[in-house]
Amino acid sequence: MPEQKRAVILASGGLDSTTVLAMAQAQGYACYTLSFDYGQRTRSELLAAERVSVALGDVEHKVVKLNLDSIGGSALTDTGIAVPEEETEGIPVTYVPARNTVFLSIALGWAEVLGAQDIFTGVNAVDYSGYPDCRPEYIAAFENMANLATRAGVEGRKLTIHSPLMAMGKDDIVRAGITLGIDYALTVSCYQATSDGLACGKCESCRLRAQGFVDAGVADPTRYV
């Protein structure tokens, strides 16, 4: 029997990354989940990522500590910047500078160590907040860079960055996850969730998530303050 293919899954503990983890497992990958303690405002998302990884049966869950709060520049890493609760124009203050580039780079390193040629991320270009590092052009550019900058790529073991949610609406994501048996009550998506994982119900992430359940015709299991 051939060895099961390995994949690194970026796991934030939220709805999207959890759905991606279930999708990768359904495709037969042995999943290694990767989360980041990067100085984010919402610490409960790290607990959610661990819960989800255990519940869905990953091979290993790793948390890498970073200090993106040391450079700030985002409402998610600087408590002096308020999380907006109304729609805003342009790229919102919840954008974390270079976050996906940093996360994917570390995922790329771990993939090489594991001998994995596949990395999965939950970035989405439909129901998202206008973040520049959630676009298909960005993912394609990073994948190209990954195959230029790594031993695996140079030796012909092509690395692929999978973003299966890229063109899906939040309602489609919810439906896909329910079909895959996900318990979304385990997840936390709120930008300013409490330490117990209770969602504010007001930030953009909460609004997008809630509307997704409404549009999917699925009961919202989110725990709100």
FENBEL-V807119 format. One record per helix or strand of 2 or more residues. SS is the DSSP state (H for helix, E for strand). FROM is the first residue (numbers start at 1). TO is the last residue. If there is no record, write none. Layout:
[[SS | FROM | TO] [SS | FROM | TO]]
This chain:
[[E | 6 | 10] [H | 15 | 26] [E | 30 | 37] [H | 44 | 56] [E | 60 | 65] [H | 68 | 70] [H | 99 | 114] [E | 118 | 120] [H | 132 | 134] [H | 136 | 149] [H | 151 | 154] [E | 160 | 162] [H | 170 | 179] [H | 184 | 186] [H | 204 | 216]]
